[in-house]
């Protein structure tokens, strides 16, 4: 488990302390225990109960966990879930607009041409191949060289 995840668990555990019991009880006990057991004890959380979650300086991972809790445990009706779906879709569109993922898997055409040119250059700059010969092969070659002269 990463340090960021432990910090997020610490923040969520602290936020759950400020929520009304009706919300906390809707979250399954196994998740509440996990948040409490896996939290980073050395991380000091600064949660102001007078401010909304949007105004707090909390980690992105904390927001994700709270969104999960809201969607699966705190939405009272299907209409609430549909509203949450719309919010999540809008956030996803914002991310897509901010980062262009469409060209992520495309290979630039110039890069292919460069790689062919680079391969030719590498072929010309390869070191010579040195054959290792046994002492017997070397001895035979010397004898043959003597008779050639």
Secondary structure, DSSP 8 states (H G I E B T S, - for coil): --HHHHHHHHHHHHHHHHS-HHHHHHS-HHHHHHHHHSS-TT------TTS-GGGS---HHHHHHHHHHIIIII--SHHHHHHHHHHHHHHHHHHHHHS--TTSS---HHHHHHHHHHHHHHHHT---------HHHHHHHHHHHHHH-
